[in-house]
Amino acid sequence: MKKTIHVVCLLLFGTLLSAQTHPQTHQITGRLADNDGKPIAYANVTLYVDTVLVKGTTTGDDGVFSLGCDTGTYNLVVSCVGYERISIRCRAGNLGTVTMNARQLKEVEITASHISEEFDRFVVLPGTEEVEAAGHTLVLLDMLKLPGLKVDVALETVTVDGGAAVLQINGKEVPLRRVSNLRADQIKRVEYINNPGVRYLDRGVAGIINIILKERDEGGHIDAYGQSALTTGFVNSGLSGSYYRGKSEFILGYFLNYRNYDDVPSRQDDSYLSPARTVTRSQTTNSPFRYSDNTLNAEYTYQHDDSTMFSISVRDNFLTRTQDAVGTMNETDNGTLSTQTMHRHSYQKDNMPSVDLFYTHKMAHGRKVELNVVGDYSVNRYDNTQSYTDGTYATTVDGHGYALSGEAVYSRRLAKVELRTGLQYQHNFSENEYTLYHTTSAMTKDNAYLYAEVVGAIGKKVSYSVGTGAKLLNVTDGTDEEHYIRNLSTARLRWRISDGWSVTANTSYIPTLPGLSSLSSVFQQTDDVEGQRGDPDLRPGEALSNNVTLRYDAPKGWYMVAMGGARHQFHPIVSTYDYNPALDLFIRTSHNADLFRNLFANAEVGVNRLWKCLNLSLNASYNSYYSKGSDFSHTRDNLSASFNGQFYWKGFALGAYFTLLPMWSLYGEDYSRREMAQTLYAQYRWNGFTAMIMWLCPFNSEGYRYEHVGLSTIHPYQRFNWTGDNGNMLVLSLRWQMDFGKKYRKSEKTLQNGGYENGIVR
């Protein structure tokens, strides 16, 4: 182990030395022009690394400028008497024509999206036509066709390579609703990272989308929106406002998501098999549900100067959810047939206030420090009553707890290398009272994560990132205590083969640590056949992931992305069933299996800005799964495919997304199919007003349909459920936004914290 650490250190030192002792000089060139295309002479053009001035020049009579620079990312600032100041984030290359507006702030005029690739991210400057048509930020993200990024405008979901995405505004992590509230013309650029690096390995994040806003006016911004289905209980709405004055920014918002669905049918066939007891069940159920999710958010930011910023945000979330399932069940228990009516009533209520404190300071020589502290408090109640003709089974849980999270990050940017190091810590306490069982479960989790990363370039065509971290986890329930120490590591290498062609290789090692609920030994009986409990002796799982991506961008907008790889999990944490003779019940328990493996390949072909108004893409994936435990072994293969397209012209945008072949996934002994998504939308934008109509599942009256198959020899099952209210559903969305005031500049926050875990066994 020590030899390995020494070798890694020597390799990193050698890479840094090579990167710093062989500088290469490049050029940033461009041409300044006014709105009529006439050149702007004698304008000041200065180049900065963060806030440190590197060099400057002036434009000639033809408006052309040229600045020598090393490889890296810079801030180019352009100013001229009678014109608005412009700030551009750029690298070496030709910026083309930069248009300056004599009357109001205007960003770089780009008729088509400009996408550049930096060391570890894609930087996108949205095109004028796209911004004009998109209106809605999610529509704009859907148009950009970034590799691995999937946006469902109707469901308001954003994923990267099928995994979770962190959304940020000016570097600060925000909920999806904050991103959806933005107008496309407020966006200066989009930074997209589909390999988040070692910092986010602990969270299992697949990508980061950081939206950098344009400089704002001193004054205010008001946003009001409402979205509702025309035929069923579907409402999303919000009202938010922001006010900028001097060095301060105030934000206040209220958001509501409400559902009241009556048509939620399901059908399931279960078998419970053991030598002593055999049970078969066939159930048909309708499960209407209603929930109300309310969020109130307030935020204050103080921007002392371009390099120092402090912010505090307070958020409170209120969630209530009620579900009533009514159906019939035909059951055969050791040869005895019975038909029973069944009713399940569940109620959930959560209240989780939180406070977020953040501070950042940029220093000379490319140094930056960020500090973040987040506090969460939670009060929750969960009731579940399942009644059959011959008995009633209930669970009632009253819980409360808190989480305190902190993170500190230090980074330093050199000529061709950026060094990053950070420390994350979270203390989580959860206490749950299982009233009907006269049992109280209290658990404490302390999670510390120390990491370091190097991001840089070797020559003109090769970039890399290498990161490693140490995770220390301590979990205690007052009686037993578990300690885990694990390493997390990741590496990325990218080679720009030639114009348009690039290949990227990623590898990562990630331990999977058990959650509080899976460690709880509290037993709960679900009905007269089944019960469940966790396992205090769970060991962490370990995952090794490798993939290679080949990308080609043709000059006319055509592109191709192909990716293949493998994910191996050792000692994965799964749930399986066993028969307990003493209780005469089948018990579902969390435990460690032997192995899980997923081999995958994905290909996407498409075109952007065909005839300057059309985007089209076709995506296909192949997955091969293998899952093995002490008493089971399963394999499954699956081919999935989807189509996506947008047409945009002036203020109009039309879009379509269709799942052609659904994706199936295997984990443990559970095989499940995702929904057959079908979405059509039409949008029109006029000044600050946007109207959209969406058509969900136009060719599927059953709505979103899900299928789950149990492969266990003890508890095989097949279940179908679908949300009929979403079938053939029309949704109307109206949004009104207004801005006023003078110029204001925001800084960036990149820290991410939080995540209270309630530990409830359900």
C-alpha positions in Angstrom: 0.0 0.0 0.0 2.8 2.4 0.9 4.6 1.7 -2.3 1.5 2.4 -4.3 1.0 5.8 -2.5 4.7 6.7 -3.2 4.3 5.8 -6.9 1.1 7.9 -7.2 2.8 10.9 -5.5 5.8 10.6 -7.9 3.5 10.5 -10.9 1.5 13.5 -9.7 4.7 15.5 -9.0 6.2 14.6 -12.4 3.0 15.7 -14.1 2.9 19.0 -12.2 6.6 19.7 -13.0 6.1 18.9 -16.6 3.1 21.2 -16.8 4.9 24.1 -15.2 8.3 23.9 -16.9 7.1 23.7 -20.5 4.8 26.8 -21.1 3.5 27.4 -24.6 2.3 30.8 -25.9 -1.0 31.0 -27.7 -3.3 33.9 -28.9 -6.7 35.2 -28.1 -8.0 37.1 -31.1 -11.2 38.8 -32.1 -12.9 41.8 -33.6 -15.1 44.5 -31.9 -18.1 45.9 -33.8 -21.2 47.9 -33.0 -24.8 46.9 -33.7 -24.4 47.9 -37.4 -21.3 45.8 -37.8 -18.9 48.8 -38.0 -15.5 48.2 -36.3 -14.8 49.8 -32.9 -11.3 51.3 -32.8 -9.1 52.1 -29.8 -11.2 50.0 -27.3 -9.5 48.7 -24.2 -9.1 44.9 -24.1 -7.7 43.4 -20.9 -7.0 39.8 -19.8 -7.4 38.5 -16.3 -6.9 35.3 -14.4 -9.7 35.6 -11.8 -9.1 39.1 -10.5 -5.4 39.3 -11.4 -4.5 41.4 -14.5 -2.3 39.5 -17.0 -2.0 42.0 -19.9 -3.9 44.4 -22.1 -4.1 46.0 -25.5 -6.3 48.2 -27.7 -8.1 47.5 -30.9 -6.9 48.8 -34.2 -8.7 50.8 -36.8 -10.4 47.6 -38.1 -11.5 46.7 -34.5 -9.2 43.7 -34.4 -7.3 42.7 -31.2 -4.8 40.0 -30.3 -3.3 39.0 -26.9 -0.6 36.4 -26.3 -1.4 33.9 -23.5 -0.7 30.5 -22.1 -3.1 27.6 -22.2 -5.8 28.1 -19.6 -9.1 29.9 -18.9 -9.2 33.7 -18.7 -11.6 36.6 -18.2 -11.5 39.0 -21.2 -12.8 42.5 -20.3 -13.7 44.9 -23.1 -14.5 48.6 -22.5 -14.9 51.7 -24.7 -16.3 55.2 -24.1 -20.0 55.2 -25.2 -20.4 51.4 -25.0 -21.3 48.9 -22.3 -18.5 46.9 -20.6 -18.3 43.3 -21.7 -16.7 40.4 -19.7 -16.1 37.1 -21.6 -14.8 33.8 -20.1 -12.6 32.3 -22.8 -9.5 30.3 -23.7 -6.9 30.7 -26.5 -8.5 30.9 -29.9 -10.5 33.2 -32.2 -13.6 34.7 -30.6 -15.0 36.0 -33.9 -16.9 39.3 -33.9 -17.9 40.6 -30.5 -20.8 43.1 -30.7 -20.9 46.1 -28.2 -24.2 47.9 -27.5 -24.1 51.6 -27.0 -27.3 51.8 -24.9 -27.6 48.8 -22.6 -25.6 45.8 -21.3 -25.2 43.2 -24.0 -23.3 40.0 -23.9 -21.4 38.5 -26.8 -23.7 38.2 -29.8 -23.6 34.6 -31.0 -25.9 33.5 -33.7 -25.3 29.8 -32.9 -24.4 28.0 -29.7 -20.7 28.1 -29.1 -19.4 25.1 -27.2 -15.8 24.9 -26.0 -14.2 22.2 -24.0 -11.9 23.2 -21.1 -9.9 20.9 -18.8 -12.9 19.3 -17.1 -16.0 20.8 -18.5 -18.0 22.0 -21.5 -18.6 25.8 -21.6 -21.7 26.8 -23.7 -22.6 30.3 -24.9 -26.3 30.0 -25.9 -27.1 31.1 -29.4 -29.4 34.1 -30.1 -32.1 32.1 -31.9 -32.2 29.4 -29.2 -32.4 32.0 -26.4 -35.2 33.8 -28.2 -37.3 30.7 -28.7 -36.5 28.8 -25.5 -37.9 31.2 -22.9 -37.9 28.3 -20.4 -34.4 27.3 -19.1 -35.2 23.6 -19.3 -36.2 24.0 -22.9 -32.8 25.7 -23.6 -30.9 22.9 -21.8 -32.8 20.4 -23.9 -31.8 22.2 -27.1 -28.0 22.2 -26.3 -27.6 18.5 -26.9 -24.7 18.1 -24.5 -23.3 14.6 -24.2 -25.2 12.4 -21.7 -27.6 15.2 -20.7 -31.3 14.3 -20.8 -34.0 16.8 -20.0 -37.7 15.9 -19.8 -39.5 19.3 -20.1 -42.9 17.8 -19.1 -41.7 15.9 -16.0 -39.1 18.6 -15.2 -36.3 16.1 -14.7 -32.6 16.5 -15.5 -30.2 13.5 -15.6 -26.7 12.9 -16.8 -26.0 9.4 -18.2 -29.1 8.2 -16.4 -27.8 9.5 -13.0 -28.4 12.4 -10.7 -27.3 15.9 -11.7 -26.3 18.8 -9.4 -27.9 22.1 -10.6 -26.1 25.4 -9.7 -26.8 29.0 -10.4 -23.5 31.1 -10.3 -21.9 28.0 -8.7 -24.4 27.7 -5.8 -26.3 24.4 -5.7 -30.1 25.1 -6.0 -33.3 23.1 -6.4 -34.6 22.3 -9.8 -37.4 24.8 -9.4 -34.9 27.7 -9.2 -33.4 26.7 -12.5 -36.8 26.3 -14.1 -37.8 29.8 -13.0 -34.9 31.4 -15.0 -35.5 33.0 -18.4 -33.1 31.8 -21.1 -32.1 35.4 -21.8 -30.8 35.8 -18.3 -28.1 33.2 -18.9 -24.6 34.3 -19.7 -23.2 30.8 -20.2 -23.7 27.2 -19.1 -20.9 25.1 -17.6 -21.5 21.4 -18.0 -19.4 18.7 -16.3 -20.2 15.1 -17.0 -17.4 13.8 -14.8 -17.8 15.7 -11.5 -14.5 14.4 -10.0 -13.6 13.2 -6.6 -15.4 15.9 -4.7 -18.8 14.5 -5.7 -18.0 10.8 -5.6 -19.4 10.5 -2.1 -22.8 11.6 -3.4 -23.0 9.5 -6.5 -23.5 12.5 -8.7 -23.2 11.9 -12.4 -23.0 15.5 -13.7 -23.0 19.2 -12.8 -24.8 22.0 -14.6 -23.7 25.4 -13.5 -25.7 28.3 -15.0 -23.8 31.6 -14.9 -26.1 34.6 -15.1 -25.6 37.9 -16.8 -24.8 41.0 -14.8 -28.0 42.1 -13.2 -29.5 45.5 -12.8 -29.8 47.3 -9.5 -33.5 47.1 -8.9 -35.8 44.0 -8.9 -37.0 40.9 -10.6 -40.5 39.3 -10.2 -41.4 35.9 -11.4 -44.9 34.3 -11.3 -45.9 31.0 -12.9 -48.6 28.5 -12.8 -48.9 25.1 -14.4 -52.0 22.9 -14.4 -53.5 20.0 -16.2 -56.9 20.6 -17.9 -58.5 17.3 -16.7 -57.0 16.3 -13.4 -55.5 17.5 -10.1 -52.0 18.6 -11.3 -50.7 22.0 -10.2 -47.2 23.5 -10.0 -47.0 27.2 -9.1 -44.6 29.7 -7.6 -44.1 33.3 -6.8 -40.6 34.7 -6.3 -38.9 38.1 -6.3 -35.4 39.5 -5.9 -34.1 42.9 -5.2 -30.6 44.2 -5.8 -29.2 47.4 -4.2 -25.6 48.4 -3.8 -23.7 45.4 -2.7 -26.7 43.4 -1.4 -29.2 41.0 -3.0 -32.5 39.8 -1.5 -34.5 36.9 -2.7 -37.8 35.6 -1.5 -39.9 32.8 -3.0 -42.8 30.4 -2.4 -43.4 27.2 -4.4 -46.2 24.7 -4.5 -46.4 21.3 -6.1 -49.9 19.6 -5.7 -51.3 16.3 -7.0 -54.7 14.8 -6.5 -54.8 11.6 -8.7 -57.7 9.2 -8.7 -56.7 6.8 -11.4 -53.6 4.9 -10.2 -54.3 1.2 -10.8 -51.9 -1.7 -10.1 -51.9 -5.4 -10.5 -49.5 -7.8 -8.8 -49.0 -11.6 -8.5 -46.8 -12.8 -5.5 -45.7 -16.2 -4.4 -44.1 -17.0 -1.0 -42.4 -20.4 -1.2 -41.0 -22.6 1.6 -41.3 -26.3 2.6 -43.4 -25.3 5.6 -45.6 -22.7 4.0 -46.6 -21.8 0.5 -48.7 -18.7 -0.3 -49.8 -17.3 -3.7 -51.6 -14.0 -4.1 -53.2 -12.1 -6.9 -54.1 -8.5 -6.2 -55.9 -5.8 -8.2 -55.8 -2.3 -6.6 -56.5 1.3 -7.3 -54.4 3.7 -5.2 -55.5 7.3 -5.3 -53.1 9.7 -3.7 -52.9 13.3 -2.8 -49.9 15.4 -1.8 -49.0 19.0 -1.2 -45.3 20.1 -1.3 -44.7 23.7 -0.1 -41.4 25.4 0.0 -40.6 28.9 1.4 -37.1 30.3 0.6 -35.4 33.5 1.6 -31.8 34.5 0.8 -29.5 37.4 1.3 -26.1 37.9 -0.5 -23.5 40.5 0.3 -21.0 41.1 -2.5 -18.2 43.1 -1.0 -16.2 43.2 -4.3 -15.5 40.9 -7.2 -13.5 38.6 -5.0 -15.4 38.4 -1.7 -19.0 37.3 -1.1 -21.1 36.1 1.8 -24.6 34.6 1.6 -27.2 33.2 4.0 -30.3 31.4 2.9 -33.2 30.0 5.0 -35.6 27.4 3.6 -38.6 25.5 5.0 -40.3 22.6 3.3 -43.7 21.3 4.3 -44.8 18.0 2.8 -48.1 16.1 3.4 -49.1 13.0 1.5 -52.1 10.7 1.8 -52.7 7.5 -0.1 -55.8 5.2 0.0 -55.6 1.9 -1.9 -58.7 -0.2 -2.3 -58.8 -3.6 -4.0 -59.3 -7.3 -3.8 -56.9 -10.2 -3.2 -57.2 -13.9 -4.0 -54.9 -15.8 -1.7 -54.0 -19.5 -1.4 -52.3 -20.3 1.8 -51.1 -24.0 2.0 -54.0 -25.0 -0.2 -56.7 -22.9 1.4 -58.3 -20.4 -1.0 -59.7 -17.1 0.3 -60.9 -13.9 -1.4 -60.4 -10.8 0.7 -61.0 -7.1 0.3 -58.1 -4.9 1.2 -57.6 -1.3 2.1 -54.3 0.5 2.7 -54.2 4.0 4.2 -50.9 5.8 4.5 -50.2 9.3 5.7 -46.9 11.2 5.7 -46.1 14.6 7.1 -42.7 16.2 7.0 -41.3 19.6 8.0 -37.7 20.4 7.4 -36.3 23.9 7.9 -32.7 24.6 7.0 -30.1 27.4 7.2 -27.2 27.7 4.7 -24.2 30.0 5.4 -21.5 30.5 2.7 -18.4 32.6 2.3 -15.9 32.8 -0.6 -12.7 34.8 -1.1 -10.5 35.0 -4.2 -6.9 35.9 -3.8 -3.9 36.7 -6.0 -2.1 34.0 -8.0 -5.3 32.1 -8.7 -6.0 31.1 -5.1 -9.5 30.7 -3.8 -11.1 29.6 -0.5 -14.7 28.6 0.1 -16.5 27.8 3.4 -20.0 26.5 3.8 -22.1 25.4 6.8 -25.7 24.0 6.6 -28.0 23.1 9.4 -31.2 21.0 8.9 -33.9 20.1 11.4 -36.7 17.6 10.7 -40.0 16.6 12.3 -41.9 13.8 10.6 -44.8 11.4 11.1 -45.6 8.3 9.1 -48.8 6.2 9.5 -49.5 3.1 7.5 -52.6 0.8 8.1 -53.2 -2.2 5.9 -56.6 -3.9 6.4 -57.7 -7.3 5.1 -61.0 -9.1 5.7 -59.3 -11.2 8.4 -57.0 -8.7 10.0 -55.4 -5.2 10.3 -51.7 -4.4 10.4 -50.4 -1.0 11.2 -47.2 1.1 11.6 -46.9 4.5 13.2 -43.6 6.3 13.4 -43.0 9.7 15.0 -39.5 11.0 14.3 -37.3 14.0 14.7 -33.7 14.8 14.1 -31.1 17.1 12.8 -28.1 17.3 10.5 -25.1 19.7 10.6 -22.9 19.8 7.6 -19.7 21.7 6.8 -17.3 22.0 3.9 -14.1 23.9 3.3 -12.4 24.0 -0.2 -9.1 25.5 -1.2 -8.0 25.7 -4.8 -5.1 27.2 -6.7 -4.8 27.7 -10.4 -1.4 27.7 -12.1 -0.5 28.0 -15.8 -1.8 24.6 -16.9 -2.8 23.0 -13.6 -5.5 23.6 -11.0 -5.1 22.1 -7.5 -8.1 21.5 -5.4 -8.5 20.1 -1.8 -11.4 20.0 0.6 -12.9 18.6 3.7 -16.6 17.7 4.2 -18.2 16.7 7.5 -21.7 15.8 8.4 -23.3 14.9 11.8 -26.7 13.3 11.5 -29.0 12.4 14.4 -32.3 10.6 14.0 -34.8 9.3 16.6 -37.9 7.4 15.6 -40.6 6.1 17.9 -42.4 3.1 16.6 -45.6 3.6 18.7 -47.4 0.4 18.0 -44.3 -1.7 18.7 -43.3 0.3 21.8 -39.9 0.7 20.4 -37.6 3.7 19.9 -34.7 3.7 17.5 -32.1 6.4 17.8 -29.1 6.6 15.5 -26.2 8.9 15.0 -24.0 9.1 11.9 -20.7 11.1 11.6 -19.4 11.3 8.1 -16.0 12.9 7.3 -14.5 13.1 3.8 -11.1 14.6 3.0 -10.2 14.8 -0.7 -7.6 16.3 -3.1 -7.6 16.6 -6.9 -5.4 17.8 -9.7 -6.9 19.1 -13.0 -4.7 20.1 -15.9 -3.4 19.7 -19.4 -0.4 18.2 -21.1 0.4 20.0 -24.3 -2.5 21.2 -26.5 -4.5 18.1 -26.9 -4.4 16.1 -23.6 -6.2 17.0 -20.4 -6.5 15.1 -17.2 -7.8 15.0 -13.7 -6.8 12.7 -10.8 -8.4 12.8 -7.4 -8.5 10.7 -4.3 -10.2 10.9 -0.9 -10.6 9.2 2.5 -14.0 8.7 3.9 -14.5 8.0 7.6 -18.0 7.0 8.7 -19.2 6.2 12.3 -22.7 4.9 13.0 -24.1 4.2 16.4 -27.6 3.3 17.8 -26.6 3.7 21.4 -25.8 0.0 21.9 -23.8 -1.0 18.9 -21.2 1.1 17.0 -19.8 0.6 13.5 -16.7 2.3 12.0 -15.9 2.5 8.3 -12.8 3.9 6.7 -12.8 3.8 2.9 -10.9 5.3 0.0 -12.6 7.0 -3.0 -10.6 7.7 -6.1 -11.2 8.8 -9.7 -9.2 9.6 -12.8 -10.0 11.1 -16.2 -7.9 11.4 -19.4 -9.1 13.2 -22.5 -7.4 13.4 -25.9 -8.4 15.8 -28.6 -7.5 13.5 -31.6 -8.2 16.2 -34.2 -10.7 18.8 -35.1 -14.1 17.4 -34.1 -12.8 14.2 -32.7 -12.1 13.5 -29.0 -11.8 10.4 -26.7 -12.3 10.4 -22.9 -11.5 7.6 -20.4 -12.9 7.6 -16.9 -12.3 5.3 -13.9 -13.5 5.6 -10.4 -13.6 3.6 -7.2 -16.6 4.3 -4.9 -17.6 2.5 -1.7 -21.4 2.1 -1.0 -22.0 2.6 2.7 -25.2 1.4 4.4 -27.9 4.0 5.3 -29.5 4.4 8.7 -32.7 2.5 7.8 -30.8 -0.5 6.4 -28.8 -0.8 9.6 -31.9 -0.7 11.9 -32.8 -4.0 13.6 -36.4 -2.9 14.3 -38.8 -5.6 13.1 -42.1 -4.6 11.5 -44.9 -7.0 10.4 -46.5 -5.9 7.2 -49.4 -8.5 7.1 -50.0 -12.1 8.0 -47.4 -13.3 5.5 -44.6 -10.7 5.4 -42.3 -8.7 7.7 -39.1 -6.6 7.3 -36.0 -5.5 9.2 -32.5 -4.1 8.6 -29.2 -5.6 9.5 -26.8 -3.9 11.9 -23.9 -6.1 10.6 -24.0 -4.8 7.1 -20.6 -4.2 5.4 -20.0 -1.4 2.9 -20.2 -2.4 -0.8 -17.5 -1.4 -3.3 -18.0 -0.2 -6.8 -15.4 0.1 -9.6 -16.5 1.9 -12.7 -14.7 2.3 -16.1 -15.9 3.9 -19.3 -14.6 5.3 -22.6 -16.4 7.9 -24.7 -15.7 8.8 -28.3 -17.2 12.1 -29.6 -17.3 13.6 -33.1 -18.7 17.0 -34.0 -19.0 17.7 -37.7 -18.8 21.3 -39.1 -22.4 21.4 -40.2 -23.9 20.5 -36.8 -23.9 16.7 -37.1 -22.5 14.8 -34.1 -21.9 11.3 -32.8 -21.2 10.1 -29.3 -20.4 6.5 -28.4 -19.7 5.2 -24.9 -18.9 1.8 -23.5 -17.9 0.6 -20.1 -18.5 -1.6 -17.1 -19.5 -1.2 -13.4 -18.6 -3.9 -10.9 -19.9 -3.9 -7.4 -18.4 -6.2 -4.7 -20.5 -7.0 -1.6 -23.5 -5.0 -2.9 -26.2 -4.2 -0.3 -29.4 -5.8 -1.4 -32.8 -6.9 0.0 -33.9 -10.5 -0.1 -36.5 -12.8 1.5 -36.2 -15.7 3.9 -38.7 -17.8 5.7 -38.7 -17.6 9.5 -40.3 -20.8 11.1 -40.6 -19.3 14.6 -42.7 -16.3 13.3 -44.2 -18.3 10.4 -43.5 -15.2 8.2 -41.4 -14.4 5.1 -38.9 -11.7 6.2 -37.4 -9.1 3.9 -33.8 -8.2 5.1 -31.0 -6.1 3.9 -27.6 -7.9 3.6 -24.5 -8.1 1.5 -24.6 -10.1 -1.7 -21.5 -11.4 -3.6 -21.4 -9.4 -6.9 -23.2 -7.1 -9.2 -22.0 -6.2 -12.7 -23.3 -4.0 -15.5 -21.7 -3.9 -18.9 -23.1 -1.1 -21.1 -22.8 0.6 -24.5 -24.5 3.7 -25.6 -24.6 5.6 -29.0 -26.2 8.8 -30.0 -26.3 10.5 -33.4 -28.0 13.8 -34.2 -27.8 17.2 -35.7 -28.0 20.7 -34.2 -29.3 23.8 -36.1 -30.4 22.0 -39.2 -31.6 24.8 -41.5 -30.9 27.0 -38.5 -34.1 25.9 -36.7 -34.1 22.1 -36.1 -32.4 19.8 -33.6 -32.8 16.0 -33.9 -31.2 13.1 -32.0 -31.5 9.3 -31.7 -30.1 7.4 -28.8 -29.7 3.7 -28.2 -28.3 1.8 -25.3 -27.4 -1.9 -24.5 -27.1 -3.1 -20.9 -26.0 -6.6 -19.7 -26.6 -7.3 -16.0 -25.2 -10.0 -13.7 -26.2 -10.3 -10.0 -25.0 -13.0 -7.7 -25.6 -13.9 -4.0 -25.1 -16.9 -1.8 -28.3 -18.5 -3.0 -29.1 -16.7 -6.3 -27.6 -15.9 -9.7 -29.3 -13.8 -12.3 -28.5 -12.4 -15.8 -30.5 -10.0 -18.0 -29.8 -8.1 -21.2 -31.7 -5.1 -22.5 -31.8 -2.8 -25.5 -33.4 0.7 -25.1 -33.8 3.6 -27.5 -35.3 7.1 -27.5 -35.9 10.1 -29.9 -35.6 13.8 -29.2 -36.3 16.8 -31.4 -36.9 20.6 -31.3 -38.0 23.1 -33.9 -37.6 26.8 -33.0 -38.2 30.0 -34.8 -38.3 33.5 -33.3 -40.5 33.2 -30.1 -41.8 29.8 -31.0 -40.5 26.4 -29.9 -41.8 22.9 -30.6 -40.4 19.8 -29.0 -40.9 16.0 -28.9 -39.4 13.3 -26.8 -40.4 9.6 -27.2 -39.1 6.4 -25.6 -38.9 3.9 -28.5 -37.7 0.9 -26.4 -38.0 1.1 -22.6 -34.9 0.5 -20.3 -34.9 -2.4 -18.0 -32.5 -2.6 -15.0 -31.5 -5.5 -12.7 -30.2 -5.1 -9.2 -30.1 -7.9 -6.6 -33.2 -10.0 -7.4 -35.3 -7.2 -8.7 -35.8 -6.5 -12.4 -37.7 -3.3 -13.3 -38.7 -1.3 -16.3 -38.8 2.5 -16.6 -41.7 4.4 -18.0 -42.5 4.8 -21.7 -42.1 8.6 -21.8 -44.0 10.4 -24.5 -44.0 14.2 -24.6 -45.0 16.9 -27.1 -44.9 20.6 -26.3 -45.4 23.9 -27.9 -44.2 27.2 -26.5 -44.5 30.9 -27.4 -42.6 33.7 -25.7 -43.3 37.4 -26.0 -41.2 39.8 -23.9 -41.6 38.6 -20.3 -44.6 36.4 -20.9 -44.3 32.7 -21.8 -47.1 30.3 -22.6 -46.6 26.5 -23.1 -48.9 23.6 -23.7 -47.7 20.1 -23.1 -49.2 16.8 -24.2 -48.1 13.9 -22.0 -48.5 10.2 -23.1 -50.4 11.1 -26.3 -50.3 7.5 -27.6 -50.7 5.8 -24.2 -54.0 6.2 -22.3 -52.6 4.3 -19.4 -50.1 7.0 -18.7 -46.7 6.2 -17.2 -46.5 2.4 -16.8 -44.0 0.6 -14.7 -43.2 -3.1 -14.4 -41.3 -5.0 -11.6 -40.3 -8.6 -11.7 -39.0 -10.5 -8.7 -36.5 -13.3 -9.6 -36.3 -14.8 -6.1 -37.0 -18.5 -5.6 -38.5 -17.7 -2.2 -40.6 -14.7 -3.3 -41.1 -14.5 -7.0 -43.5 -11.7 -8.2 -44.7 -9.6 -11.1 -46.2 -6.2 -10.6 -47.6 -3.6 -12.9 -48.6 -0.1 -11.9 -49.4 2.9 -13.9 -50.6 6.5 -13.4 -53.7 6.7 -15.5 -54.2 10.4 -14.8 -51.1 11.1 -16.8 -52.4 9.3 -19.9 -53.3 11.6 -22.8 -53.0 14.6 -20.4 -52.8 18.3 -21.5 -50.9 20.7 -19.3 -51.1 24.5 -19.7 -48.2 26.6 -18.3 -48.2 30.4 -18.0 -45.2 32.5 -16.8 -44.8 36.2 -16.3 -41.4 37.8 -15.5 -40.3 41.4 -15.1 -36.9 43.1 -14.5 -36.0 46.6 -13.7 -32.9 48.6 -12.5 -29.2 49.2 -12.9 -26.1 46.9 -13.2 -25.2 44.4 -10.5 -22.7 41.6 -10.6 -23.0 38.3 -8.8 -20.2 36.0 -7.6 -20.0 32.2 -7.7 -20.6 29.6 -5.0 -19.6 26.0 -5.7 -19.9 24.4 -2.3 -22.5 21.7 -1.7 -23.8 20.5 1.7 -26.8 19.1 3.5 -28.9 15.9 3.5 -30.7 15.0 6.6 -31.4 11.2 6.8 -34.5 10.2 8.8 -33.6 6.5 9.2 -37.2 5.3 9.2 -37.8 1.6 8.4 -41.1 1.4 6.4 
